[in-house]
Amino acid sequence: PSCPRNPITNFNREHLTTHGMNIQVFLERFVHAIDYTPVTCPHMKAHHAKTSQWVPESCPIYQETKNKYSHTVSNLQHLKDCNHFAQVYGDKPPCRHADQCYAFKRLEQNGNNFDDLCHIQLYRHPPRQEALRWGFDINPLVINTANEQNHALYQPTEGETKTFQHNDADGWLKALLQEVIKNGHEECLHLTNDDGQTCSLLSIVDEKLQSMRHKQMAAPLNKAQMLAIVLFTGTDCNYKMTDCQRNGDYLKWKWFDFCLYNAIRLLSRHETAKYALYCGLNKVYLNKKLVKSGFFKTYRSCSWKMELAFKFLGAEQRGMVMVMDKEIRKNANCCDVSWVSKFPDECEVLMSRSIENQ
């Protein structure tokens, strides 16, 4: 919040009693910087003040998690909340097992094992194989100038407001949960640890809602909207919904679509950034180098790291990398979701699909 532009120096008590006071609070948009991200770990900052060097191992929590395998709730929370690298992608040490890492594979297969989550915070990994598979065609893109082809967003009815007990905190949470179960993906709503204990995915949702990053953006999301992003960035619901939308079916996942679209819209309003986005498409070519306008038939994951986009071209490096310049945010709803994702190394920016009359 910023200070009032015209500070109150005097007031009429009678007028305040009868009319009240209208206070406007101005919030600056969160600036997502990628070239340099300030190190926020207090232990590292203290070490830097003495030595002028940024050393992740100067943080006792980072060191014991990495070297002593101390995978505790408090340690994982510290690694998530505090940045230990000025260049998150470049400075973070790569996992020596790369895409063959068992921890990485378990998380990719809808897992949320506690030790695996700690491992992902410590080491850098390549893009998910399932994400690579979806980079093989350009079906999600409609290179067209007529937005009449865009499908309208579902609009909830008054009756559904009562049925699903819609409220400001939860949003359309019950509708989204029911849809995931109805479509046969209830397993995506549960977490299972090595000891066999199961808990709800909503615990992750609550954690993200209370995270520092969300609060820095004035905490605009409700539970349903945050759940939609968690489902998209870390479960198979992502691929199932986008596959349906590629084929023109927007009804099967209407609540997931509705919650996700509005989550991206709100985060897009509350953050700003100036960087290009890259999207790699394997064995795909366009007949022209420049596309002035186009529409997304479904949601599209991009990256702010060009080298990651090239990984989507496969071992033969055949295909194209679509580059969207830094002005893209003026005309599209997109937002950084790396802080929500189980896979922060993908440097993921999520772009919403185009809707009718957008």
N, C-alpha and C positions, 0 to 999 in steps of 0.2 A: 504494500500500500504506500501511496505517496502522500505527502502533506497537502492540505487544502491549498488551492492556488490563491484564494483570497482568505487569509486567516480571519477568524472571528475576533473582532476587537470589542464589539458592543452588541447588545441584543435587546429586544423588547420582550420583557418577561410575559406581559399580557398576551402578545401575539404568539409566543411559544406555547402558552397554556391553551389557547384556543385553536391554533393551527398545527402545532407540533413542529418538528424540524426534519428536513430532508437532507440526509448526509450522503454524498456521493463519494465512493472510494474508487480510485483509479488504479488498476493493476497493469503492470507492464507484462507483455507477452514473454514467455520463457524463450530464451535464445539457445537453440541447439547448435553448438559449435563442434566441428569435427576435426579441424586442423590441430587444435590444442584443447584438451579438456583438463581443467584445473584438478590437481591431486587434492582430494578432500580428506584423506586419512589423517587424523590428528597426530598419530605417532610419526608418520612420514614428514609431516609439516614441521614438527619439533626437531627432527633429525636434519631436515633441510636448513633450518634456521642456524644450526651449528656448523654444518659442513658444506652448504650450498649444493648438495647432491640429493637427487630423488632416488631412494633405494627402497624397493618394496619390502625387502627382508628386514628393514629397520622397524617394521611394524610387527610386534610380537604375535599378533593374531594371525597375520598372513603367514608368518614363519612357522608357527606351530601347526597351522592347518596344512601347509605344504610339506613340511619336513617331518612332522610328528603324527600326521594323519589325525589331527584332533578335529573331527567333524562334529561340531556341536551346533545347536540352534543359534546361539549367540555369535559364534564365529561366522557361520554362513550369512547371518543378517548383516554383520559388519562388512563382509566382502561385497554384499549387494549394495549396501547403503553408501560405502566409502570408495571412491575411485583411487586406485593405486597406480595408475599409469596415465602419463600425459598423452600418449598415443595408445588408446585402448587396443586397437587392432595390431599395430606395428610393434609395440613394446611388450605385449603379453606373450610369454614364452609358448611356442607351439607344442602340442602333445606329440610325443615321439611315435605314437601309434596312429596318428592322423585319423582317417575315416574307418580304421579297423579297431579303434578304441572301444572296448566293451561298454564303458560308461556312456560314451557318446551314442552307441547303438541302442542301448536300453532306453535312453531318453528319447531317441528318435522313434522308438516303437511305443509311444504313449507312456513311457515310464516316468516316474518322479522320485526315484530312489534318492534318499538324502545324501549318501556318499557321492553319488553321481553328480548331483547338483553342486556339491562343493568342488569336485574335480573340474567341472565346466567353468567355474569361476576362476580357477587357477591357471588353466591352460587353454590355448587357442585351438580350435578345430575347424575343418573345412565345412562347406555347405552340406546340408542333409542330402542323402541320396534320393529321397522321395521328391525333394524340391528340385533336384537336378532332372528327374524324370519329367516333371511338369514343364520344364523349359524346352521341350522338344518341338513345340509348335506355336503358332501365333494365333490360335483360335480365340484366346481371350481378348485379342485386339480387333476392333472394327475400325479399319482405316477408312473413315467416311465422314462427311461433313453434315449429315442429316441426323439430328438427335431424335427424330421420330422413331428411330430403331431402338432407342434405349427403353428398357423396361421400367415401368413406374415402381416406386417403393411401396410396399404394403402399408396400408393405413389401418391401425387398430380401430375397432368399433367400440361404442359405449358399453355394449354388453360384455365385451372382452375385458374392459376396465374392471368390472365387478368380478367376472369369472376368475381372472388371474390376480386380483387384489393389487392392482398397479398402485405404486406410491413413489414418492420422490427418491427415497433411499435405495429401493430395490429395482425400480423401473419395471420392466417386463420379465423379471427373473423367473417366475413360475412358468410363464409361457415358453421361455427358452429352454428351461430344464425339461419340460414335458416334451418339447420337440426333439431334443437330443435323444431322449429315451425312446420315443415313438419311432425314430428313424434307425434304431438298433445300435446306438453308440453309448449306452449307459456306462460302459467301462471307462469312457473318457472323463467321466465326472468323479472318478475315485483315484486316490493315490495309494500305492502299496509299497511299504518299505521291506527291507530284507527280513525283518522279524515277522512279516506276514500281517502286520497291523494295517488297517485300511482307514483312510480318512477322506473327507470330501475335498474336491477341487476348490470348493468355495473358501477353504483356508488360504489358498494361494491368492484368490481374488481379494480377500480381506487384507492380506499382506500388501498387495499392490495398491489398494485404495489408500492405505495408511503410509505408503512410501514417501520419502522425501521428494522424489521427482514429481509424483502426482500432486503433492502439496505446493510445489514450486509453480505449478500451472493452475493454482487456485482450485484443485481437486474437482474438476468438472464432471467426472463420470459417476454413474450409479453402478450398482452391483451387476446388473444385467449387461451393461455396456462393457465393463471390465472383464466379465466372464467371456464375452464374445471375443475379445482380443486374446485372452488366454487360450481359448479353444482354437483360434485361428493360428496362433504362433506355435502351439505345442501339441496339437492332437490331429487325428485323421479327419475330424469334422471339417477342417480346412479343405482337404482334397475332395471330400464328398460334396460339399456345397458348391465349390467352384466347378466341379465336373457337371453338376446339374445345370448350373447357369450357362456353361459353355454350350449346352444342348437345349437351351431355351426354357428350362424348368426353373421358375422362380418361386414356385409355391411350396415345394417340399421343405425348403429351409427358410421360409418367409420370416420367422422370428430371429433366427441367426443373422440373416441379411439385414433386417431392420435395426437390430441392436448394434451390429458391427458398423453399419453405415453411419449411424448417429455418433458412435464412439469416435470414429475417425474424424467426423465433422467437428466435434467439440474439441478434440486434441489439436486439430489443424488450426482452429481459431485461437488456441491458447499458447501456441508455440510459433516461433519464426526461425527461419534458417536460410542461408544463402549458399547452396552447393548443388552440383549436378547430381542426377540420379542415373543409375546404370542397370540395365536389365539384359541378361544374356539369354539368347534363344538358340538352341542347338539345331544345326542343319536347316536353318531358316534364313531366307533372303528376301529382301524387298526389291522391287524394280525401280526404286528411286531412293536417293540418299536422304532427302529431307521431306518430312511429313509435317505440314503446317498445322493440321488439326486432326484429331481422331478421338475415338470413344472406346472406353473399356467395357467389355461385355460382362466381365466379372472382376473380382478384386485381384490386384497384382502386387506381388512383393518385389521391391527393388532394393538396391544397396547403394550406399554412398561411397563404396569402395570399388573402383574399376576392376581391380585384380580379382575380386570375388565374382563379378559378372562374367569374366573370361573363363572362370572355372565351369560355368554352365555350358560352355561350348564343347565340353568333353575332351578326351585325350587327343583327338585329332584336331581340335580347335577349328571345327567347321561350323559356320553359322554367322550370327551377327550379334553385336552388342548395341542395344538401343540406348541412346543417350538423350536424356531430358534435361535441358539446361536449367540453371538456377531460377529462372523466372516461372518454372512450372507451378510453384505454389500460388501464384496469382490466379490461376484458372482451374486448379484441381484440389480436391480434398485429399491430403496425404499427411502422414505424421510418422515420427520415429517411434518404433515399438520395440527397439532393442532392449529397453529397460524393463519390458514386460516379458519378453521371450525367454525360454529356457536356453536359447542359443544366441547369446548376445554377440558372438563373433561374426554372425552373418550381417551385422550392421544394417538391419532391416528397416526400411521405410515402407509402410503399407499405404497403397493408393486405393481409394474406394472406386467401385464401379460407377459408370455414368448412369444417371437416371433421367427419366423423361422430364423435359422442361428445366434441365439443370442450368 
